[in-house]
Amino acid sequence: MSEADVATKPVEAQPAEAVETQPVAEKPVEEKAEENGAAAAKDESATEPSAEKKDEASTKMIKTSAQIDRNDPRNNRKFDPSVREVSDDPEAIRKQVEFYFGDWNFPQDKFMWESCEGAENKPMPITTIHKFKRMRTFQPYSAVVAALRESKFLEVSGEEGEEVVKRKVAYKPMPASKAKSEAATVYVKGFGDETPETQFELEKFFGAHGDVKGIKLRRTNEGLFKGSVFVTFSDEENAQKFIALDPAPKWQDHDLKIMSKHAYCEEKSDLIRQGKLEPNSQGPKKFFEGRDGSKPRGRGGFKGNSDDWKKRREHDQKNGFRGGRGGRGGRGGRGGRGGRGGRDDRNGRDRRDEKPRSSNDVAPPTIKSASDAAPVDAAHGKRAREDDGVPEGAPAAKKVDVKEATA
């Protein structure tokens, strides 16, 4: 789950697939990738169509002019929290850290989710959080610990210098939460090129227009800011109020293109159907509640047509024939088809929630000896397939004299 350029609450770089929103946690290693819809109609990082460019030309909207640095993509992200002054403000500290653990960021932030093991709510070292880019300006470390001890949302424990923090109430996945968040999200374009302070300026700008949960800076696959953002308000009502503002908000005295995220996706869908827009399927998929859109789904973990048996077989082989093919366990070992595996094993666990098995978890194949030769069909003088269940390299089954067998 990366420079999480998110606003509302300051945001930062996150490892793996960080979310660009309010204060999004910056993870020490990877950067949060921008969300890319899997379906063409929902693709949000598609190339800007000529129709939209004409629309911009008729307004006073600021356009982007920065060029992508393909040699060093890190240069495409201009966000720099170090421009802020060092502070020990307890309210600012709590706001930032509570954002990291909050219901909006936590399920989208791969680093935070995996560090706390999702809904298991395992504590996280405060020293790790203090290394996030947006947290480095909060000094000294003792001020961070003291501020978090006063939080009504977080719980601090541990010895001095080794304190850990977690939510007081574990995050609970809610089926409808994502849909509600989408309905409360607004698309806004016209912010021009990114500067080191753009993130903070956007947080202040949208914060003046309502209760904002997060601001995601939209970027190209190379990390260059597109000049547009997705802003998630506290609820759909507040999002609609922002869209209906009259006069409409301006950015540095320039017009902005403002619409609901749903309307934006519909607009892109129409352009794709008309052949005026090429969907972008290159970027990484969005991470949410432990699931990565780039991972295979469906029967046996493979997302595809039910008749695409070759790819399903390859998936079964790579995963040791464990729980593949939906209801059945796939072909395995000595008994032909394995027992029923699919979604639930015999211990009642949901296989879809289990972590990928390591190579050490796969049971070695059973080598058949000559005594295990396939039985003979006396009526037709034929044997069953000799290679059925016999691993490559194993000695061939002993030939049986049909005449002797039927005598």
C-alpha positions in Angstrom: 0.0 0.0 0.0 4.7 6.1 -1.1 4.3 9.7 -1.0 0.8 9.7 0.3 -0.2 13.2 -0.9 -3.3 13.5 1.0 -4.9 16.4 2.5 -7.4 17.3 5.1 -5.1 16.1 7.6 -1.6 16.3 6.5 -0.5 13.4 4.5 2.7 11.7 3.6 4.5 9.1 1.9 3.5 5.6 2.6 5.2 2.4 1.8 3.8 0.0 -0.7 0.5 1.4 -1.7 0.0 4.6 0.3 -3.1 6.6 0.0 -3.0 10.1 -1.1 -5.3 11.8 1.3 -5.3 14.0 4.3 -2.4 13.3 6.4 -1.5 10.0 5.0 1.2 8.1 6.6 4.5 8.1 4.8 6.0 4.8 4.9 9.7 4.4 5.2 10.1 2.4 2.0 7.4 2.5 -0.6 5.1 5.1 -1.9 1.4 5.1 -2.1 0.2 4.5 -5.6 -2.7 6.4 -7.0 -5.9 4.5 -7.4 -6.6 3.1 -10.8 -10.0 1.6 -11.5 -10.0 -1.9 -12.9 -13.1 -1.5 -15.1 -12.7 0.8 -18.1 -15.8 2.7 -17.2 -14.4 3.4 -13.7 -10.8 4.1 -14.7 -9.8 7.3 -13.0 -6.2 7.7 -14.3 -7.0 7.5 -18.0 -5.3 9.9 -20.3 -7.0 13.3 -20.6 -9.2 13.4 -23.7 -9.0 16.2 -26.3 -12.7 17.0 -25.5 -11.7 17.9 -21.9 -8.8 20.0 -23.1 -11.2 22.1 -25.3 -13.4 22.5 -22.2 -10.4 23.9 -20.2 -9.4 26.2 -23.0 -12.7 28.0 -22.7 -12.1 28.8 -19.0 -9.5 30.5 -16.8 -8.5 27.2 -15.4 -4.8 26.7 -14.5 -3.2 24.0 -16.6 -0.3 21.7 -15.8 3.0 22.1 -17.7 5.4 20.0 -15.8 7.2 17.2 -17.7 7.5 13.7 -16.5 11.0 12.7 -15.3 11.3 9.1 -16.5 14.9 8.7 -15.5 14.2 9.3 -11.8 10.4 9.1 -11.0 11.1 10.3 -7.5 11.6 13.8 -8.9 8.0 13.8 -10.2 6.7 14.2 -6.6 7.3 17.7 -5.2 5.7 17.3 -1.8 8.1 18.2 0.9 7.0 18.2 4.6 10.3 19.7 5.6 9.1 23.1 4.5 7.1 23.2 7.8 8.6 24.6 11.0 9.4 22.2 13.8 6.6 22.0 16.3 5.5 20.3 19.5 1.9 21.3 19.2 0.0 18.4 20.9 -3.2 19.0 19.0 -1.5 18.9 15.6 0.3 15.7 16.7 -2.8 14.0 17.7 -4.7 15.1 14.6 -2.0 13.6 12.3 -1.6 10.3 14.1 -5.3 9.8 14.6 -5.7 10.3 10.8 -3.3 7.5 10.2 -5.4 5.1 12.3 -8.7 6.6 11.3 -11.5 4.8 9.4 -10.8 6.7 6.2 -7.1 6.2 5.9 -6.4 2.9 7.8 -8.2 0.5 5.4 -6.5 2.1 2.4 -3.0 2.4 3.9 -1.2 -0.8 3.2 1.7 -0.1 5.5 -0.6 0.8 8.5 -2.9 -2.1 7.8 -0.2 -4.7 7.6 1.8 -3.3 10.5 -1.3 -3.5 12.8 -2.6 -6.7 11.1 -5.8 -5.0 10.1 -8.8 -5.7 12.4 -6.5 -7.6 14.8 -5.5 -4.1 16.0 -1.9 -5.0 17.0 0.1 -2.0 18.5 2.6 -0.1 16.4 5.9 1.4 17.7 5.6 5.2 18.0 9.2 5.4 17.0 8.2 4.0 13.6 5.4 6.5 13.2 7.8 9.3 14.2 9.9 8.5 11.2 7.1 9.3 8.7 7.9 12.4 6.7 5.1 14.5 8.1 5.9 13.4 11.7 9.6 14.4 11.6 8.7 18.1 12.1 7.1 17.2 15.5 9.9 17.3 18.0 11.0 16.1 20.5 9.9 12.5 20.5 8.7 12.8 24.1 6.3 15.5 23.0 4.7 13.1 20.5 4.3 10.4 23.2 2.8 12.9 25.6 0.3 14.2 23.0 -0.9 10.7 22.1 -1.4 9.7 25.7 -4.1 12.4 25.8 -5.9 11.0 22.7 -9.5 9.7 23.2 -9.1 7.6 20.0 -5.7 6.0 20.6 -4.1 4.0 23.4 -0.4 4.2 24.3 1.5 1.6 26.3 5.0 0.2 26.7 8.3 1.2 28.5 9.8 4.7 28.1 11.5 5.0 24.7 9.7 1.8 23.4 6.1 3.1 23.5 3.5 1.5 21.2 0.1 2.9 20.1 -3.1 1.3 18.7 -6.8 2.2 18.4 -8.9 1.9 21.5 -11.5 0.2 19.4 -10.4 -2.0 16.6 -11.3 -1.1 13.0 -14.4 -3.1 11.9 -14.8 -3.6 8.2 -18.2 -2.3 7.0 -19.6 -3.5 3.7 -21.3 -0.2 3.0 -18.4 2.1 4.2 -16.6 2.2 0.9 -19.8 3.1 -1.0 -20.6 5.9 1.4 -17.1 7.2 1.0 -17.4 7.2 -2.7 -20.7 9.1 -2.6 -19.1 11.8 -0.3 -16.1 12.3 -2.7 -15.8 15.2 -5.1 -13.5 15.6 -8.2 -11.8 19.0 -8.5 -9.4 20.0 -11.2 -7.4 23.2 -12.0 -4.6 23.4 -9.4 -1.7 23.5 -11.9 1.7 22.1 -11.2 2.7 20.8 -7.8 5.1 22.6 -5.5 6.5 21.5 -2.1 3.7 23.3 -0.4 0.8 22.3 -2.6 -0.4 19.6 -0.2 -0.7 22.0 2.7 -2.3 24.7 0.6 -5.0 22.2 -0.5 -5.6 21.1 3.0 -6.2 24.7 4.1 -8.3 25.5 1.0 -10.8 22.6 1.3 -10.8 22.7 5.1 -12.4 26.2 4.8 -15.3 24.6 2.9 -16.4 21.8 5.3 -15.4 18.8 7.2 -13.0 16.9 5.0 -11.8 13.3 5.7 -9.1 13.2 3.1 -7.7 14.7 -0.1 -6.1 12.5 -2.7 -3.8 14.1 -5.2 -4.3 12.4 -8.5 -1.0 11.4 -10.3 0.2 9.7 -13.4 1.7 6.2 -13.2 5.1 8.0 -12.9 3.9 10.0 -9.9 3.4 13.4 -11.6 0.6 15.5 -10.2 -2.3 15.9 -12.7 -3.6 19.1 -11.3 -6.7 17.4 -10.0 -7.8 15.8 -6.7 -10.4 13.6 -5.1 -11.8 15.2 -1.9 -13.8 13.1 0.5 -16.1 15.0 2.8 -17.6 13.7 6.1 -20.7 12.7 4.3 -22.6 13.0 0.9 -24.6 16.0 2.1 -21.5 18.0 2.7 -20.1 17.0 -0.6 -23.2 18.1 -2.4 -23.1 21.5 -0.6 -19.6 22.0 -1.8 -20.6 21.2 -5.4 -23.5 23.6 -5.2 -21.6 26.6 -3.8 -22.5 29.8 -5.7 -20.3 31.4 -6.6 -18.1 28.4 -7.1 -14.8 28.3 -5.3 -11.7 29.5 -7.2 -8.0 28.6 -6.9 -5.8 31.6 -7.0 -8.5 33.6 -8.8 -8.8 30.8 -11.4 -11.8 28.6 -12.3 -12.0 25.0 -11.0 -13.8 22.1 -12.6 -16.0 20.6 -9.8 -18.2 17.5 -10.0 -19.1 14.5 -7.9 -16.8 11.5 -8.3 -19.8 9.5 -9.7 -20.4 12.1 -12.4 -16.6 12.1 -13.2 -16.6 8.4 -13.7 -19.7 8.5 -15.9 -18.0 11.2 -18.0 -14.9 9.1 -18.5 -17.1 6.1 -19.2 -18.8 7.9 -22.0 -15.6 9.1 -23.5 -14.2 5.5 -23.4 -17.3 4.2 -25.2 -17.0 6.9 -27.8 -13.4 5.9 -28.4 -12.1 9.4 -27.3 -10.3 8.1 -24.2 -7.9 5.2 -23.8 -8.3 3.6 -20.3 -5.2 3.2 -18.3 -4.7 -0.3 -17.1 -1.0 0.0 -16.3 -1.0 1.5 -12.9 -1.1 -0.4 -9.5 -4.5 -1.3 -8.1 -6.0 0.2 -5.0 -5.5 -1.4 -1.7 -8.5 -1.7 0.7 -9.0 -3.7 3.9 -6.2 -6.2 3.2 -7.2 -6.7 -0.5 -5.1 -5.6 -3.4 -6.9 -5.1 -6.7 -3.9 -6.5 -8.5 -4.3 -9.9 -6.8 -6.2 -12.6 -8.7 -9.8 -13.3 -7.6 -12.5 -15.7 -8.4 -12.4 -19.4 -8.6 -9.3 -20.7 -7.0 -8.0 -17.1 -6.7 -8.1 -16.7 -10.5 -10.1 -13.9 -12.0 -11.2 -15.0 -15.5 -13.8 -16.9 -17.5 -14.9 -20.3 -16.2 -13.7 -22.0 -19.4 -10.2 -20.6 -19.1 -9.0 -23.9 -17.6 -5.4 -23.5 -18.6 -4.8 -20.5 -16.5 -6.7 -22.0 -13.5 -4.5 -25.1 -13.8 -1.4 -22.9 -13.8 -2.7 -21.2 -10.7 -3.3 -24.5 -9.0 0.2 -25.7 -9.8 1.8 -22.6 -8.4 -0.2 -22.9 -5.2 0.4 -26.6 -4.6 -3.2 -27.5 -5.5 -4.3 -26.2 -2.1 -8.0 -25.1 -2.1 -8.1 -24.2 -5.8 -11.1 -24.3 -8.1 -13.7 -22.9 -5.8 -15.6 -25.8 -4.2 -13.1 -28.6 -4.9 -9.6 -28.8 -3.8 -8.3 -29.3 -7.3 -6.2 -32.2 -8.5 -3.8 -33.5 -5.8 -1.5 -36.2 -4.9 -2.7 -39.7 -4.9 -6.4 -39.6 -4.7 -7.1 -37.7 -7.9 -9.3 -34.8 -7.0 -8.8 -33.6 -3.5 -11.5 -33.0 -0.9 -13.7 -30.0 -0.9 -11.6 -26.9 -0.1 -12.9 -23.8 -1.8 -13.8 -20.9 0.4 -13.8 -22.8 3.7 -11.6 -25.6 4.9 -12.7 -28.2 7.4 -11.7 -25.9 10.4 -14.3 -23.3 9.3 -11.7 -20.8 8.2 -12.2 -18.7 5.1 -9.4 -19.5 2.7 -9.8 -16.1 1.0 -8.6 -14.4 4.2 -5.5 -16.5 4.7 -2.1 -15.2 3.8 -0.3 -16.7 0.8 1.3 -20.0 1.6 5.0 -20.2 1.4 6.8 -23.0 -0.5 7.4 -24.7 2.8 3.6 -25.1 3.3 3.2 -27.2 0.2 3.2 -30.9 0.9 5.7 -32.8 -1.3 4.3 -35.1 -4.0 3.8 -38.8 -3.2 6.1 -41.0 -5.3 4.3 -44.2 -6.5 6.2 -47.5 -6.3 5.8 -50.4 -8.7 3.4 -51.9 -6.2 1.1 -48.9 -6.7 0.7 -49.7 -10.5 -2.6 -48.7 -11.9 -5.3 -51.4 -11.9 -6.1 -53.4 -15.1 -9.4 -53.2 -16.8 -9.8 -56.9 -17.6 -12.8 -56.4 -19.8 -11.0 -54.2 -22.3 -7.4 -55.3 -21.6 -6.4 -51.7 -20.8 -4.7 -50.0 -17.9 -5.6 -46.7 -16.4 -3.3 -43.8 -17.3 0.2 -44.5 -16.1 1.1 -40.9 -15.6 -2.0 -40.1 -13.5 -0.7 -38.9 -10.2 2.9 -39.8 -10.9 5.3 -36.8 -10.6 7.8 -36.0 -13.3 11.0 -38.0 -12.9 9.4 -40.9 -11.0 10.1 -44.4 -12.3 7.5 -45.8 -14.6 5.0 -48.2 -13.2 5.7 -51.8 -13.8 4.2 -53.3 -17.0 1.6 -55.9 -16.4 1.1 -58.9 -18.6 -2.6 -58.7 -19.5 -2.8 -62.4 -20.4 -1.4 -63.4 -17.0 -3.7 -61.0 -15.3 -6.8 -62.5 -16.9 -5.8 -66.1 -16.6 
